[in-house]
Amino acid sequence: MFEIRRYTEADKAAWDAFVAQSKNGTFLFFRDYMDYHRDRFDDHSLMFYLDGRLYALLPANRVGETLYTHQGLSYGGLVMSSENTTAHVCTLFAELNVWLRDEGFSRVVYKAVPWIYHRLPSEEDLYAVYLKCGARLVMRDVSSTINPQRLVKWKRDRRYASNKARKNGITVERSEDFAAFWDILSANLMEKFQARPVHSIDEILLLHSRFPDNIQLWVAKGCDGQLLGGTVLYINEGVVHSQYISASPLGKRLHAVDAIYDDIIHRAFADAQFIDLGTSNMPHNSDLHDSLIYQKEGFGGRAVCYDTYEWTL
């Protein structure tokens, strides 16, 4: 029923056009985003055709006998259009399993697109991987998300810190000084987790140049203009995602993060459908980072799950 093809560079225009009109695709699925780190992943993205027309996409990479969707992205899963139906998607996955076995795969690790990024209901894939693949949930990360149209009252300590930041003269604005923020971010990640940002400064500057409206830096500055902290926002249709957030030691004392979220939630992006403050799990597992989620829930964030499924072929 379905024709399954591997993506090639000749398919870039068709791939990007499908993502643009899809019901659950985000700018992370455009090839100019996916391919910035092509040297680190063996791309095995797939395109599905029905009656000669492109029906769905699967951003993916291969490691040995495992197909991942996609290790270089925060989420993956089947990218669908409004024309996709549950019955057809079930057939698609049944045929995909046969195709993958013939290609030498023995396992699939599948990261679904969280529902807040759907422009239309788009969980046909979750039903299909349960029914046709016997998929099991193997990881569940928890993100904290805000609906600016139905705000939850901030916790007392967050309100106090935000008011204190204003009294300290902190201002929040959009900035192009990614390098200065990256110094702060990198120092914090190394101190707390002995880790580096997922993106190098050169990579985030490249991606920002390709997606200047989707990838924005918002910073907090002191009275003297010193950069005290910031957040890199990934902006999709209706959803603003805080990809990175960090403050300098002085910025922490002056409550720079509280000032940033106050501005983003109540002013700069008050008309967004959702503001996703990001996951609060320890690196490499789903254990809760208690202090991090306490802070995000203090801003009114409530849980949205980022799920990963697995099945054998």
N, C-alpha and C positions, 0 to 999 in steps of 0.2 A: 504493500500500500504506500509506504513512504520510501522516498529515495534519500539516502543519507550520504552526505559528502563531507570530507574534511575541508576546513577553511584554508584558502590560499590568499596571498596578497592581491591576486586578481579579483577577489570577491569583496574587497574593502568597501567599495561604494554601496554594494547591495547589502552588506552586513550593517553598515552604519545607517542606511536608510530604514532598514527594518527596526533597528533599535530606536530610532527617532519616533516611529509611529507605534511602538509596542505599548502594551498595557502595563508592563512591569519592568521595563528596562530603565537604567539610569546612565548618566554620562560615563560611569566607570566601565561600561560595556562598549563604548566606542573604541575603535582600534587604536586611535592615537593615545588613548589612556592605557589600554591593555598591553600594547606592544612596547611601552617605554622600558620594560624590564624583560624583553624577549630573550635576552642572553641568559637569564636565570631559569627559564622554564621551557620545557619541550611542549610547545603549543599543540594541542590536539582538539581545537574547537571544531564543533560540528554544525552543519546546516541541514535542515530537514525540508524536503520538498514534497508537496502533495499535488498531484495532477499538474506537475510542471511549475507550480508556484511556490515561492519560499513561504514556509509555514511556521517555522520556529528556529531558534538558535540555541546553542549550548556552549558558552564560554568554558573551556576546559584545557587541562594540561595532563601530560602523561608522566608517570614515574614507574618504571618497570612495567608490571602488569596491573597497575592501578590507574584509573581515570579520576582526576580531581576536577571539581567545578567551582572555582579555579583557585589555586593556592596563592596567587598573587593579588586576589581581590578580597574585600571584606565580606562579600557574599557573592553567590553565583546562581546556579539553577537555570532552568529553562526560560528563555526569553520568548514571550508569547504576544500575539496580537489579539484584538477583540474578537476575531473570528475563531479562535481556538475553542474547541468544545471538550468536555470531560471525556467522552467516548473516544474521540480521536487522540487525545493526549495519552489515554491508557494504551491504545494501540501503538502509539509512537514509542512508549517505553518498552513494551513487549518486544517490538521489533529492534529497538536499540540494543537490548540485552543480547539478542541473537547476533547482531552486527558486531558488538564488542567482543563476544566470545570468538567469533571468526577472526577478529583482529588481534587475538592473543591476550585479551584482558581477562582478569579473574576477579576484580573488585572495583566498586565505584564508591567514591566519597563525595557526597552531594550537599553543598551549602545552599539553602534556599534563600530567595530574596525576602527579607522581612516585610510583613504586610503593610507597614506604614509607607513603603515606597511604591505600592501598587496604585496606579491611576484608575484601574478597575479591579474588581475581585479577581485574583489570579492564583488560586491554590489548586488548580487542576493537577499540577505536578505533584503536590503532596499526597493527593488521593491516589494518583497513579503509582508512585513509588511504593506506597503501602500495599496496594492491591496487586500490582503486577511484578514487583521486585522484592517483596518481603523486607523492605528497608527497616532498619532499626535506628532509633535515635542514639547517637554516640557522643554528642556534645551539645550542650545548651548554654550559651553565654547570655547574660542579661544586660540589656541597655536601659537607660533611663530617658524617657521621652516626655516632652511637654506639648500640650495642645494650647497654643496661645489664646484660643477663643474660649477655653474653659480652664483658666489658671487655678492651680492649687496654691493655697496660701503658703508662703515661704516659712520655714522654721525660724524661730526667734533669733538664733545665732546668725543665720544668713541675713536676716533683715538688719540686725545690728551691724554686721560687717559691711553691708552695702551702704548703709547710712554713714558709717565711719569713713568709707572710701571717698564718698562725696565731700565730707568735711575735710578730708586730707587733700582735696583739690585734684583728685584723679579724674582724668578725662579719657574717653574711649573714642577711637576713630579707626577707619579703615587705613591700612598701611601697605606699602610695597617693600618694607624692610624685613624680608624673610630671613636674611642672614643674621641680623641681630636677635631675632626671636629664636632662630635655630641654635644659637649659642646658649640661650637660657634653657631651651627644651632639652638639648643634649646633656647639659650638666645635670639637670634634674633626673633624667632617665638613668644616667650612669650612677648617680648617687643612690637612687632608690632600688633599681633593678639590675645594675651592671649591664645595661642594654643601651642601644642606640635607636634613634627614630627609624621607623620602617623605611622612610624615604631619606636619602641623603639630601643635602642642601641643593646640589646640582639637579637632582631628580625632581624635587618639588618646584624649583624654578622653571624647569623644562615643562612640567605639567601645567603650571600656572600660565606659562606663555601660550600653551595650547588651549587652555580652558580658563581664560581670565575672569569670566563672569561666574563660573562654577566653583573655582578655588580662590577663596579670599582670605586675607589675613586681617584680623581686627585686634588692635592693641590697646593696652592701658598705659598712659603716660602720667608722670608726676608733674608738679607745678613747674619744674625746671626743664620739662620736655624729655626727661630720661625715660626710656622704655622699661616698664616694670613687669610686663607680661603680655600674653596674647593667646589667641586661638586661631587655628586654621580651620575654616569652614568649607565643607563640601556642600554645595547648594544644588539641589535637584528641584524639579517641579513640585512645589508644595512642601518639600522637606529640607530643612537645614540641619546638617550633621556636623558636630564638633569633632573633627578628625584628630586634632591635637589641642591641648590646653596646658599652659605652664606659666609660672611666675618666678621672678628672681627672688633671692632672699629678702631684699627690701620690699619687693612687690607683695610677698606673702605677708609681711608685717603690716603693710598698708591696705591689704585686702583687694589686690588688683583683680583676682579672678571673680570675686563677687561683683565688682564694678562692671567687668566685661559681660557677665551673664545678665546683669540687670539691664544693661543697654540692649543686648541682643534680644532678650525675651520681651521686654516692655516697649522697646522703641524700634530698633533697626529692622527686626523681623517679626514684628507683632502681628503681621497679616499672614504669616506662614501657616500651613496646615499643621505641621509638626516640627518641633525642634528636638533633634536626637542628640543627647549629650554623650552618647557613646557607651560602650560596655564597661563593666566594673569587675572584671575577672582577672585572676592572677595569670601571668604569662604561661601559656602552654597547658592550662587546664581550666576547668569551670569553677574552681574555688572562688568564693566571693572576696573581693577586696573591700573589707568592711568600711574603712574610713573614706574610700573613694565613693562608694555608693551612698554613704551617709551624706556626703557633701551634695551629690547630685539630687538625691531625694529631698534635701533641704531646699533646693531651688524649685521643687514641685514636680520633679521627674518621677514617672511611674513606669513599671516594667514592660518592656517589649523583648521577646526572646529572639536570639539569632541561633538558629538550629542547624546542626550538621547530621546527616543521615549516612548510612553505609549499607551496602548489600554485596553479596558475593554472586558470581556468575557461574 
